[in-house]
């Protein structure tokens, strides 16, 4: 079956996207699990029995210890960093909390959260004590019910009455668990006030009541402020002061209602922190360190100098609260009891608490590790349990001497060491990899010579493999392997959970792909034996651009195996485009300054070579414009080459582009090593420089209009002008910038009307362009109408990007358009590069602009606020689309510009768009395929979850976006089939 290269590349990319999705399902971890939740409430273990002759002395303490606190209030402040409480901001804006921490009856800790630091996985960690899987960062947008054993379920089963107000993620995770609740959406990040007022308005009423045991409050305002304005925003201080007043109200109320029997407990914590840009999801100190406060009259009043809070794990809270509420510890918890919280109890009670924790951890280890007896943590626990039995013997004998106290302290120390080791062992086993999944890139690589030919077609060896003996043998072999794996393995994989019909379909697809690859390889070997008709052409030399493209691609792929290169990948792309500009400068100098001094007979020789090359192209499948025009046509076209002032602009264009790139590097610090350093973007977004930011935004919007409007219709020009005016009005409405006649920002709104005003013009421009495209595809094959339609679609996407970008990032869009304009007019057209070279240059600049936006390979740099521009509430599909577009705007705009450029070049081979689609798919497929192999080999690497996995998520999403782009390329290349000569 004969396919055009664009169609073939799109098909391969869709199959690869399916493969990446399957790989995600197999790669991302399934956390260690115990028995199902319905079986979790078993009998608690008794105290260890005394050894030897005293074995008959059995303790009668076999039940869960009674609760230590009557009422517990958990105040979770989203994105509360540790320095917001323990640092200078805490002293300034949270005076009451600071006083309680320094001189009150409280214990202060710094809780360390594990990546990914997003809300839903952190709530799971807090309530189950387990480490959620990394894929939870995706399902964070739509949280399903939590079925694992957890603190909320244990409390409900024990008859405790739970009330919740705040982030509706809790309501989704724990449906029908709360006797009263009021959920607020966590994703409408433009709301700083109402989202917290909806929680606080219930406080006065509920604190007066006695019909509850556990009250949970989840405040979102601080997190929203961080997303939109960052941790150094002037809005952070008032929000912290608001939280301080709320904590004061709750604490005073709890103290006033305490009874002599049991005290009350107030817990203050954060689910995660925030980075220096205000986002979260990564593993920087600001994101993983959160304060954890236990405030109760049961604790001793603090005295002496304040010390640095001890670092504990966020998962330790579940075990500690379970003991405090008199509940069983969650079966899947890997957390340790925070001992100071129960330090006021008797030695027997303390030993009982740590023994229950150790027993739970050792049982979880037994259920997940075959050779658990050899684990150091398990051995330490058994030693401590034996010493505990000796202590019970002395206690039951009535020994109250100093020996009993010292032995008790020794046993407690042994238990704590065992708990620490057990928790560490379980945390390392958090992932059970489902490795039975994946395959494609080889087909793309094998098809390169055919797909880049003048016909842009590829012979897919489909029919022979489907009817060959090899196909059926491979199907039988894979089905046999599937049966063996799914009937013998202890931990079933994803494919084993599929229906047999689906599994057989997957086996047939894999068999067909394997047979296709083998047939393609055989055909290539068969063709390689044929004699060459023109050895001169086959040995054509490579240009410096070709060498750079090959070396740069290989170098980038190899760099993905090092965590430091992934963290600082932006440096790789900055280096590649800088080197590319220098090579282009050399090419321009050669064509402008050297060729005119060549021998006059040179052009005649070149013309003869060009003719011979054209004759040979039939047998060698060489793209004539690509090979002839680029290699030899440059000299013959020197008379038509850039003249007058354009010549010097052409020579200066690489240096102008280098200057633009250097300015963009100073705008946003990204990566990991230097992300904390101040950049021009931070300077612009500070409240003292709002006037400068407003001026820059206005100038940028004017430049965007000037650079985009030149090829638009009159209606689109008017729509673009009004849309850009709406962009400025939206940013002024939400307080990012100011109008010249309005120097204060007191009247801050959500800007919904202004944003929707812009959306209307975006849709209008895109609709106008789509109408022209349909006209060119269906009614008449007019290339000018098609070119205009593509440019208007591109202009609509530029307007959408201008709306979603933060004001300080608008210069990124300006420089993107400026560089595209300069390269089109002064570099690509004069130098007559072929479609493959231009495609790769577009891809490189698209990757560089991804990082110029301030993105990195960490989840924390995703601008979530872009997903809620113009929305009154959380609309899932719209929020995902807008967030993805804002994140990948750089690569997207360069890809669409590539299609506009190739379609507008009427002098090019009609197969140019197909070539571009194929090369773009290949450039995306190579790093993804190699990276998947690398992360599979590095799956036990120290930085697999903090560095490699976030990058894998970015690559996976980029594959799906690239597949959509290639489908668009293929749709725009439909009329190529009518122009191809047989």
ZITA-V155019 format. One record per residue. N is the residue number from 1. RES is the residue in three letters. SS is DSSP state (H for helix, E for strand, C for the rest). Layout:
((N & RES & SS) (N & RES & SS))
This chain:
((1 & UNK & C) (2 & UNK & E) (3 & UNK & E) (4 & UNK & E) (5 & UNK & H) (6 & UNK & H) (7 & UNK & H) (8 & UNK & H) (9 & UNK & H) (10 & UNK & H) (11 & UNK & H) (12 & UNK & H) (13 & UNK & H) (14 & UNK & H) (15 & UNK & H) (16 & UNK & H) (17 & UNK & H) (18 & UNK & H) (19 & UNK & H) (20 & UNK & H) (21 & UNK & H) (22 & UNK & H) (23 & UNK & H) (24 & UNK & H) (25 & UNK & H) (26 & UNK & H) (27 & UNK & H) (28 & UNK & C) (29 & UNK & C) (30 & UNK & E) (31 & UNK & C) (32 & UNK & C) (33 & UNK & C) (34 & UNK & C) (35 & UNK & C) (36 & UNK & C) (37 & UNK & H) (38 & UNK & H) (39 & UNK & H) (40 & UNK & C) (41 & UNK & C) (42 & UNK & C) (43 & UNK & C) (44 & UNK & C) (45 & UNK & C) (46 & UNK & C) (47 & UNK & C) (48 & UNK & C) (49 & UNK & C) (50 & UNK & C) (51 & UNK & C) (52 & UNK & H) (53 & UNK & H) (54 & UNK & H) (55 & UNK & H) (56 & UNK & H) (57 & UNK & C) (58 & UNK & C) (59 & UNK & C) (60 & UNK & C) (61 & UNK & C) (62 & UNK & C) (63 & UNK & C) (64 & UNK & C) (65 & UNK & C) (66 & UNK & C) (67 & UNK & C) (68 & UNK & C) (69 & UNK & E) (70 & UNK & E) (71 & UNK & E) (72 & UNK & E) (73 & UNK & E) (74 & UNK & E) (75 & UNK & E) (76 & UNK & E) (77 & UNK & E) (78 & UNK & C) (79 & UNK & C) (80 & UNK & C) (81 & UNK & C) (82 & UNK & C) (83 & UNK & H) (84 & UNK & H) (85 & UNK & H) (86 & UNK & H) (87 & UNK & C) (88 & UNK & H) (89 & UNK & H) (90 & UNK & H) (91 & UNK & H) (92 & UNK & H) (93 & UNK & H) (94 & UNK & C) (95 & UNK & H) (96 & UNK & H) (97 & UNK & H) (98 & UNK & H) (99 & UNK & H) (100 & UNK & H) (101 & UNK & H) (102 & UNK & H) (103 & UNK & H) (104 & UNK & C) (105 & UNK & C) (106 & UNK & E) (107 & UNK & E) (108 & UNK & E) (109 & UNK & E) (110 & UNK & E) (111 & UNK & E) (112 & UNK & E) (113 & UNK & C) (114 & UNK & C) (115 & UNK & C) (116 & UNK & C) (117 & UNK & C) (118 & UNK & C) (119 & UNK & H) (120 & UNK & H) (121 & UNK & H) (122 & UNK & H) (123 & UNK & H) (124 & UNK & H) (125 & UNK & H) (126 & UNK & H) (127 & UNK & H) (128 & UNK & H) (129 & UNK & C) (130 & UNK & C) (131 & UNK & C) (132 & UNK & C) (133 & UNK & C) (134 & UNK & C) (135 & UNK & C) (136 & UNK & H) (137 & UNK & H) (138 & UNK & H) (139 & UNK & H) (140 & UNK & C) (141 & UNK & C) (142 & UNK & C) (143 & UNK & C) (144 & UNK & C) (145 & UNK & C) (146 & UNK & C) (147 & UNK & C) (148 & UNK & C) (149 & UNK & C) (150 & UNK & C) (151 & UNK & H) (152 & UNK & H) (153 & UNK & H) (154 & UNK & H) (155 & UNK & H) (156 & UNK & H) (157 & UNK & H) (158 & UNK & C) (159 & UNK & C) (160 & UNK & C) (161 & UNK & C) (162 & UNK & E) (163 & UNK & E) (164 & UNK & E) (165 & UNK & E) (166 & UNK & E) (167 & UNK & E) (168 & UNK & C) (169 & UNK & H) (170 & UNK & H) (171 & UNK & H) (172 & UNK & H) (173 & UNK & H) (174 & UNK & C) (175 & UNK & C) (176 & UNK & C) (177 & UNK & C) (178 & UNK & C) (179 & UNK & C) (180 & UNK & E) (181 & UNK & E) (182 & UNK & E) (183 & UNK & E) (184 & UNK & E) (185 & UNK & C) (186 & UNK & C) (187 & UNK & C) (188 & UNK & C) (189 & UNK & C) (190 & UNK & C) (191 & UNK & C) (192 & UNK & C) (193 & UNK & C) (194 & UNK & H) (195 & UNK & H) (196 & UNK & H) (197 & UNK & H) (198 & UNK & H) (199 & UNK & H) (200 & UNK & H) (201 & UNK & C) (202 & UNK & C) (203 & UNK & H) (204 & UNK & H) (205 & UNK & H) (206 & UNK & H) (207 & UNK & H) (208 & UNK & C) (209 & UNK & C) (210 & UNK & C) (211 & UNK & C) (212 & UNK & C) (213 & UNK & C) (214 & UNK & E) (215 & UNK & E) (216 & UNK & E) (217 & UNK & E) (218 & UNK & E) (219 & UNK & E) (220 & UNK & C) (221 & UNK & H) (222 & UNK & H) (223 & UNK & H) (224 & UNK & H) (225 & UNK & H) (226 & UNK & H) (227 & UNK & H) (228 & UNK & H) (229 & UNK & H) (230 & UNK & C) (231 & UNK & C) (232 & UNK & C) (233 & UNK & C) (234 & UNK & H) (235 & UNK & H) (236 & UNK & H) (237 & UNK & H) (238 & UNK & H) (239 & UNK & H) (240 & UNK & H) (241 & UNK & H) (242 & UNK & H) (243 & UNK & H) (244 & UNK & H) (245 & UNK & H) (246 & UNK & H) (247 & UNK & H) (248 & UNK & H) (249 & UNK & H) (250 & UNK & H) (251 & UNK & H) (252 & UNK & H) (253 & UNK & H) (254 & UNK & H) (255 & UNK & H) (256 & UNK & H) (257 & UNK & C) (258 & UNK & C) (259 & UNK & C) (260 & UNK & C) (261 & UNK & C) (262 & UNK & C) (263 & UNK & E) (264 & UNK & E) (265 & UNK & E) (266 & UNK & E) (267 & UNK & E) (268 & UNK & E) (269 & UNK & E) (270 & UNK & C) (271 & UNK & C) (272 & UNK & C) (273 & UNK & C) (274 & UNK & C) (275 & UNK & C) (276 & UNK & C) (277 & UNK & C) (278 & UNK & C) (279 & UNK & C) (280 & UNK & C) (281 & UNK & C) (282 & UNK & C) (283 & UNK & C) (284 & UNK & C) (285 & UNK & H) (286 & UNK & H) (287 & UNK & H) (288 & UNK & H) (289 & UNK & E) (290 & UNK & E) (291 & UNK & E) (292 & UNK & E) (293 & UNK & E) (294 & UNK & E) (295 & UNK & E) (296 & UNK & C) (297 & UNK & C) (298 & UNK & C) (299 & UNK & C) (300 & UNK & C) (301 & UNK & C) (302 & UNK & C) (303 & UNK & C) (304 & UNK & C) (305 & UNK & C) (306 & UNK & C) (307 & UNK & C) (308 & UNK & C) (309 & UNK & C) (310 & UNK & E) (311 & UNK & E) (312 & UNK & E) (313 & UNK & E) (314 & UNK & C) (315 & UNK & C) (316 & UNK & H) (317 & UNK & H) (318 & UNK & H) (319 & UNK & H) (320 & UNK & H) (321 & UNK & H) (322 & UNK & H) (323 & UNK & H) (324 & UNK & H) (325 & UNK & C) (326 & UNK & C) (327 & UNK & C) (328 & UNK & C) (329 & UNK & C) (330 & UNK & C) (331 & UNK & C) (332 & UNK & C) (333 & UNK & C) (334 & UNK & C) (335 & UNK & C) (336 & UNK & C) (337 & UNK & C) (338 & UNK & C) (339 & UNK & H) (340 & UNK & H) (341 & UNK & H) (342 & UNK & H) (343 & UNK & C) (344 & UNK & C) (345 & UNK & C) (346 & UNK & C) (347 & UNK & H) (348 & UNK & H) (349 & UNK & H) (350 & UNK & H) (351 & UNK & H) (352 & UNK & H) (353 & UNK & H) (354 & UNK & H) (355 & UNK & H) (356 & UNK & H) (357 & UNK & H) (358 & UNK & H) (359 & UNK & H) (360 & UNK & H) (361 & UNK & H) (362 & UNK & H) (363 & UNK & H) (364 & UNK & H) (365 & UNK & H) (366 & UNK & H) (367 & UNK & H) (368 & UNK & H) (369 & UNK & C) (370 & UNK & C) (371 & UNK & C) (372 & UNK & H) (373 & UNK & H) (374 & UNK & H) (375 & UNK & C) (376 & UNK & H) (377 & UNK & H) (378 & UNK & H) (379 & UNK & H) (380 & UNK & H) (381 & UNK & H) (382 & UNK & H) (383 & UNK & H) (384 & UNK & H) (385 & UNK & H) (386 & UNK & H) (387 & UNK & H) (388 & UNK & H) (389 & UNK & H) (390 & UNK & H) (391 & UNK & H) (392 & UNK & H) (393 & UNK & H) (394 & UNK & H) (395 & UNK & H) (396 & UNK & H) (397 & UNK & C) (398 & UNK & C) (399 & UNK & C) (400 & UNK & C) (401 & UNK & C) (402 & UNK & H) (403 & UNK & H) (404 & UNK & H) (405 & UNK & H) (406 & UNK & H) (407 & UNK & H) (408 & UNK & H) (409 & UNK & H) (410 & UNK & H) (411 & UNK & H) (412 & UNK & H) (413 & UNK & H) (414 & UNK & H) (415 & UNK & H) (416 & UNK & H) (417 & UNK & H) (418 & UNK & H) (419 & UNK & H) (420 & UNK & H) (421 & UNK & H) (422 & UNK & H) (423 & UNK & H) (424 & UNK & H) (425 & UNK & H) (426 & UNK & H) (427 & UNK & H) (428 & UNK & H) (429 & UNK & C) (430 & UNK & C) (431 & UNK & C) (432 & UNK & E) (433 & UNK & C) (434 & UNK & C) (435 & UNK & C) (436 & UNK & C) (437 & UNK & C) (438 & UNK & C) (439 & UNK & C) (440 & UNK & C) (441 & UNK & C) (442 & UNK & H) (443 & UNK & H) (444 & UNK & H) (445 & UNK & H) (446 & UNK & H) (447 & UNK & C) (448 & UNK & H) (449 & UNK & H) (450 & UNK & H) (451 & UNK & H) (452 & UNK & C) (453 & UNK & C) (454 & UNK & C) (455 & UNK & C) (456 & UNK & C) (457 & UNK & E) (458 & UNK & E) (459 & UNK & E) (460 & UNK & C) (461 & UNK & C) (462 & UNK & C) (463 & UNK & H) (464 & UNK & H) (465 & UNK & H) (466 & UNK & H) (467 & UNK & C) (468 & UNK & C) (469 & UNK & H) (470 & UNK & H) (471 & UNK & H) (472 & UNK & H) (473 & UNK & H) (474 & UNK & H) (475 & UNK & H) (476 & UNK & H) (477 & UNK & H) (478 & UNK & H) (479 & UNK & H) (480 & UNK & H) (481 & UNK & H) (482 & UNK & H) (483 & UNK & H) (484 & UNK & H) (485 & UNK & H) (486 & UNK & H) (487 & UNK & H) (488 & UNK & H) (489 & UNK & C) (490 & UNK & C) (491 & UNK & C) (492 & UNK & C) (493 & UNK & C) (494 & UNK & C) (495 & UNK & H) (496 & UNK & H) (497 & UNK & H) (498 & UNK & C) (499 & UNK & C) (500 & UNK & H) (501 & UNK & H) (502 & UNK & H) (503 & UNK & H) (504 & UNK & H) (505 & UNK & H) (506 & UNK & H) (507 & UNK & H) (508 & UNK & H) (509 & UNK & H) (510 & UNK & H) (511 & UNK & H) (512 & UNK & H) (513 & UNK & H) (514 & UNK & H) (515 & UNK & H) (516 & UNK & H) (517 & UNK & H) (518 & UNK & H) (519 & UNK & H) (520 & UNK & H) (521 & UNK & H) (522 & UNK & H) (523 & UNK & H) (524 & UNK & H) (525 & UNK & H) (526 & UNK & H) (527 & UNK & H) (528 & UNK & H) (529 & UNK & C) (530 & UNK & C) (531 & UNK & C) (532 & UNK & C) (533 & UNK & C) (534 & UNK & C) (535 & UNK & H) (536 & UNK & H) (537 & UNK & H) (538 & UNK & H) (539 & UNK & C) (540 & UNK & C) (541 & UNK & C) (542 & UNK & C) (543 & UNK & C) (544 & UNK & H) (545 & UNK & H) (546 & UNK & H) (547 & UNK & H) (548 & UNK & H) (549 & UNK & H) (550 & UNK & H) (551 & UNK & H) (552 & UNK & H) (553 & UNK & H) (554 & UNK & H) (555 & UNK & H) (556 & UNK & H) (557 & UNK & H) (558 & UNK & H) (559 & UNK & H) (560 & UNK & C) (561 & UNK & C) (562 & UNK & C) (563 & UNK & H) (564 & UNK & H) (565 & UNK & H) (566 & UNK & H) (567 & UNK & H) (568 & UNK & C) (569 & UNK & H) (570 & UNK & H) (571 & UNK & H) (572 & UNK & H) (573 & UNK & H) (574 & UNK & H) (575 & UNK & H) (576 & UNK & H) (577 & UNK & H) (578 & UNK & H) (579 & UNK & H) (580 & UNK & H) (581 & UNK & H) (582 & UNK & H) (583 & UNK & H) (584 & UNK & H) (585 & UNK & H) (586 & UNK & H) (587 & UNK & H) (588 & UNK & H) (589 & UNK & H) (590 & UNK & H) (591 & UNK & H) (592 & UNK & H) (593 & UNK & H) (594 & UNK & H) (595 & UNK & H) (596 & UNK & H) (597 & UNK & H) (598 & UNK & C) (599 & UNK & C) (600 & UNK & C) (601 & UNK & C) (602 & UNK & H) (603 & UNK & H) (604 & UNK & H) (605 & UNK & H) (606 & UNK & H) (607 & UNK & H) (608 & UNK & H) (609 & UNK & H) (610 & UNK & H) (611 & UNK & H) (612 & UNK & H) (613 & UNK & H) (614 & UNK & H) (615 & UNK & H) (616 & UNK & H) (617 & UNK & H) (618 & UNK & H) (619 & UNK & H) (620 & UNK & H) (621 & UNK & C) (622 & UNK & C) (623 & UNK & C) (624 & UNK & H) (625 & UNK & H) (626 & UNK & H) (627 & UNK & H) (628 & UNK & H) (629 & UNK & H) (630 & UNK & H) (631 & UNK & H) (632 & UNK & C) (633 & UNK & H) (634 & UNK & H) (635 & UNK & H) (636 & UNK & H) (637 & UNK & C) (638 & UNK & H) (639 & UNK & H) (640 & UNK & H) (641 & UNK & C) (642 & UNK & C) (643 & UNK & C) (644 & UNK & C) (645 & UNK & H) (646 & UNK & H) (647 & UNK & H) (648 & UNK & H) (649 & UNK & H) (650 & UNK & H) (651 & UNK & H) (652 & UNK & H) (653 & UNK & H) (654 & UNK & H) (655 & UNK & H) (656 & UNK & H) (657 & UNK & H) (658 & UNK & H) (659 & UNK & H) (660 & UNK & H) (661 & UNK & H) (662 & UNK & H) (663 & UNK & H) (664 & UNK & H) (665 & UNK & H) (666 & UNK & H) (667 & UNK & H) (668 & UNK & C) (669 & UNK & C) (670 & UNK & C) (671 & UNK & C) (672 & UNK & C) (673 & UNK & C) (674 & UNK & C) (675 & UNK & C) (676 & UNK & C) (677 & UNK & C) (678 & UNK & C) (679 & UNK & C) (680 & UNK & H) (681 & UNK & H) (682 & UNK & H) (683 & UNK & H) (684 & UNK & H) (685 & UNK & H) (686 & UNK & C) (687 & UNK & H) (688 & UNK & H) (689 & UNK & H) (690 & UNK & H) (691 & UNK & H) (692 & UNK & H) (693 & UNK & H) (694 & UNK & H) (695 & UNK & H) (696 & UNK & H) (697 & UNK & H) (698 & UNK & H) (699 & UNK & H) (700 & UNK & H) (701 & UNK & H) (702 & UNK & H) (703 & UNK & H) (704 & UNK & H) (705 & UNK & H) (706 & UNK & H) (707 & UNK & H) (708 & UNK & H) (709 & UNK & H) (710 & UNK & H) (711 & UNK & H) (712 & UNK & C) (713 & UNK & C) (714 & UNK & H) (715 & UNK & H) (716 & UNK & H) (717 & UNK & H) (718 & UNK & H) (719 & UNK & H) (720 & UNK & H) (721 & UNK & H) (722 & UNK & H) (723 & UNK & H) (724 & UNK & H) (725 & UNK & H) (726 & UNK & H) (727 & UNK & H) (728 & UNK & H) (729 & UNK & H) (730 & UNK & H) (731 & UNK & H) (732 & UNK & H) (733 & UNK & H) (734 & UNK & C) (735 & UNK & C) (736 & UNK & C) (737 & UNK & C) (738 & UNK & C) (739 & UNK & C) (740 & UNK & C) (741 & UNK & C) (742 & UNK & C) (743 & UNK & C) (744 & UNK & C) (745 & UNK & C) (746 & UNK & C) (747 & UNK & C) (748 & UNK & C) (749 & UNK & C) (750 & UNK & C) (751 & UNK & C) (752 & UNK & H) (753 & UNK & H) (754 & UNK & H) (755 & UNK & H) (756 & UNK & H) (757 & UNK & H) (758 & UNK & H) (759 & UNK & H) (760 & UNK & H) (761 & UNK & H) (762 & UNK & H) (763 & UNK & H) (764 & UNK & H) (765 & UNK & H) (766 & UNK & H) (767 & UNK & H) (768 & UNK & H) (769 & UNK & H) (770 & UNK & H) (771 & UNK & H) (772 & UNK & H) (773 & UNK & H) (774 & UNK & H) (775 & UNK & H) (776 & UNK & H) (777 & UNK & H) (778 & UNK & H) (779 & UNK & H) (780 & UNK & C) (781 & UNK & C) (782 & UNK & C) (783 & UNK & H) (784 & UNK & H) (785 & UNK & H) (786 & UNK & H) (787 & UNK & H) (788 & UNK & H) (789 & UNK & H) (790 & UNK & H) (791 & UNK & H) (792 & UNK & H) (793 & UNK & H) (794 & UNK & H) (795 & UNK & H) (796 & UNK & H) (797 & UNK & H) (798 & UNK & H) (799 & UNK & H) (800 & UNK & H) (801 & UNK & H) (802 & UNK & H) (803 & UNK & H) (804 & UNK & H) (805 & UNK & C) (806 & UNK & C) (807 & UNK & H) (808 & UNK & H) (809 & UNK & H) (810 & UNK & H) (811 & UNK & H) (812 & UNK & H) (813 & UNK & H) (814 & UNK & H) (815 & UNK & H) (816 & UNK & H) (817 & UNK & H) (818 & UNK & H) (819 & UNK & H) (820 & UNK & H) (821 & UNK & H) (822 & UNK & H) (823 & UNK & H) (824 & UNK & H) (825 & UNK & H) (826 & UNK & H) (827 & UNK & H) (828 & UNK & H) (829 & UNK & H) (830 & UNK & H) (831 & UNK & H) (832 & UNK & C) (833 & UNK & C) (834 & UNK & C) (835 & UNK & H) (836 & UNK & H) (837 & UNK & H) (838 & UNK & H) (839 & UNK & H) (840 & UNK & H) (841 & UNK & H) (842 & UNK & H) (843 & UNK & H) (844 & UNK & H) (845 & UNK & H) (846 & UNK & H) (847 & UNK & H) (848 & UNK & H) (849 & UNK & H) (850 & UNK & H) (851 & UNK & H) (852 & UNK & H) (853 & UNK & C) (854 & UNK & C) (855 & UNK & C) (856 & UNK & C) (857 & UNK & C) (858 & UNK & C) (859 & UNK & H) (860 & UNK & H) (861 & UNK & H) (862 & UNK & C) (863 & UNK & C) (864 & UNK & H) (865 & UNK & H) (866 & UNK & H) (867 & UNK & H) (868 & UNK & H) (869 & UNK & C) (870 & UNK & C) (871 & UNK & C) (872 & UNK & C) (873 & UNK & C) (874 & UNK & C) (875 & UNK & C) (876 & UNK & H) (877 & UNK & H) (878 & UNK & H) (879 & UNK & H) (880 & UNK & H) (881 & UNK & H) (882 & UNK & H) (883 & UNK & H) (884 & UNK & H) (885 & UNK & H) (886 & UNK & H) (887 & UNK & H) (888 & UNK & C) (889 & UNK & H) (890 & UNK & H) (891 & UNK & H) (892 & UNK & H) (893 & UNK & H) (894 & UNK & H) (895 & UNK & H) (896 & UNK & H) (897 & UNK & H) (898 & UNK & H) (899 & UNK & H) (900 & UNK & H) (901 & UNK & H) (902 & UNK & H) (903 & UNK & H) (904 & UNK & H) (905 & UNK & C) (906 & UNK & C) (907 & UNK & C) (908 & UNK & C) (909 & UNK & C) (910 & UNK & C) (911 & UNK & C) (912 & UNK & H) (913 & UNK & H) (914 & UNK & H) (915 & UNK & H) (916 & UNK & H) (917 & UNK & H) (918 & UNK & H) (919 & UNK & H) (920 & UNK & H) (921 & UNK & H) (922 & UNK & H) (923 & UNK & H) (924 & UNK & H) (925 & UNK & H) (926 & UNK & H) (927 & UNK & H) (928 & UNK & H) (929 & UNK & H) (930 & UNK & H) (931 & UNK & H) (932 & UNK & H) (933 & UNK & H) (934 & UNK & H) (935 & UNK & H) (936 & UNK & H) (937 & UNK & H) (938 & UNK & C) (939 & UNK & C) (940 & UNK & C) (941 & UNK & C) (942 & UNK & C) (943 & UNK & C) (944 & UNK & H) (945 & UNK & H) (946 & UNK & H) (947 & UNK & H) (948 & UNK & H) (949 & UNK & H) (950 & UNK & H) (951 & UNK & H) (952 & UNK & H) (953 & UNK & H) (954 & UNK & H) (955 & UNK & H) (956 & UNK & H) (957 & UNK & H) (958 & UNK & H) (959 & UNK & H) (960 & UNK & H) (961 & UNK & H) (962 & UNK & H) (963 & UNK & H) (964 & UNK & H) (965 & UNK & H) (966 & UNK & H) (967 & UNK & H) (968 & UNK & H) (969 & UNK & H) (970 & UNK & H) (971 & UNK & H) (972 & UNK & H) (973 & UNK & C) (974 & UNK & C) (975 & UNK & C) (976 & UNK & H) (977 & UNK & H) (978 & UNK & H) (979 & UNK & H) (980 & UNK & C) (981 & UNK & C) (982 & UNK & C))
